[in-house]
């Protein structure tokens, strides 16, 4: 485990939909980070957080207010947040 900006980073087993990622965290007594926490992790410039070879998108806990089928993810290799279908 790696701790950075008060976040606990652990191994990622596979790409997950939002519900699966949220459940994965809860089962371990953790939570999905919010957008601001993920963007802060990107801004540290610590490339050892995760093995991002191409573009790594990580779900945030932030849901899109207008459409509950959407949530925000953050690109830790490019440093932006965007919304997408939770089932993506």
C-alpha positions as CSV (number, residue, x, y, z in Angstrom):
1,X,0.0,0.0,0.0
2,X,1.1,3.5,-0.7
3,X,-0.2,6.6,1.1
4,X,-0.3,9.9,-0.7
5,X,-2.3,13.1,0.1
6,X,-4.2,11.1,2.8
7,X,-5.3,8.5,0.2
8,X,-4.5,4.8,0.5
9,X,-3.5,3.4,-2.9
10,X,-3.6,-0.3,-3.4
11,X,-3.2,-2.7,-6.3
12,X,-5.8,-2.5,-9.0
13,X,-6.8,-5.9,-10.2
14,X,-8.7,-4.9,-13.4
15,X,-10.8,-2.2,-15.1
16,X,-14.1,-1.7,-13.2
17,X,-17.5,-0.1,-13.7
18,X,-18.4,2.6,-11.1
19,X,-20.6,0.4,-9.0
20,X,-18.0,-2.4,-8.9
21,X,-15.2,0.0,-8.0
22,X,-17.3,1.5,-5.2
23,X,-18.2,-1.9,-3.9
24,X,-14.5,-3.0,-4.2
25,X,-13.5,-0.1,-1.9
26,X,-16.3,-0.6,0.6
27,X,-15.5,-4.3,1.1
28,X,-12.0,-3.2,2.2
29,X,-13.2,-0.5,4.5
30,X,-12.2,2.2,2.0
31,X,-14.0,4.6,-0.3
32,X,-13.6,6.0,-3.8
33,X,-11.7,9.4,-3.6
34,X,-13.5,12.5,-4.9
35,X,-12.4,14.5,-7.9
36,X,-10.3,17.0,-5.9
37,X,-8.4,14.2,-4.2
38,X,-7.6,12.5,-7.4
39,X,-6.6,15.7,-9.1
40,X,-4.3,16.6,-6.2
41,X,-2.7,13.2,-6.6
42,X,-2.0,14.0,-10.2
43,X,-0.6,17.4,-9.3
44,X,2.0,15.8,-7.0
45,X,3.7,14.5,-10.1
46,X,4.3,11.2,-8.4
47,X,4.2,8.7,-11.3
48,X,4.8,5.8,-8.9
49,X,1.2,6.0,-7.6
50,X,0.0,3.7,-10.4
51,X,1.6,2.1,-13.4
52,X,0.0,4.5,-16.0
53,X,1.5,3.6,-19.3
54,X,-1.1,5.1,-21.5
55,X,-4.1,6.9,-20.1
56,X,-5.3,5.8,-16.6
57,X,-8.9,6.8,-15.7
58,X,-10.0,6.4,-12.1
59,X,-13.5,6.7,-10.9
60,X,-14.3,9.4,-8.3
61,X,-17.0,9.2,-5.7
62,X,-18.6,12.3,-7.4
63,X,-21.8,11.5,-9.2
64,X,-23.2,13.8,-11.9
65,X,-26.1,15.7,-10.4
66,X,-28.3,15.9,-13.5
67,X,-28.0,12.2,-14.5
68,X,-27.4,9.6,-11.8
69,X,-26.3,7.1,-14.4
70,X,-23.1,9.2,-14.7
71,X,-20.1,9.7,-12.4
72,X,-16.9,11.6,-12.8
73,X,-13.5,10.0,-13.4
74,X,-10.1,11.5,-13.4
75,X,-7.2,10.9,-15.8
76,X,-4.1,10.4,-13.7
77,X,-1.9,10.5,-16.7
78,X,-3.3,13.7,-18.2
79,X,-4.8,15.5,-15.2
80,X,-8.4,16.2,-16.2
81,X,-11.8,15.2,-14.8
82,X,-14.8,14.2,-17.0
83,X,-18.1,12.5,-16.6
84,X,-19.0,9.1,-18.1
85,X,-21.6,6.4,-17.8
86,X,-21.1,4.4,-14.6
87,X,-21.5,1.3,-16.7
88,X,-18.5,2.2,-18.9
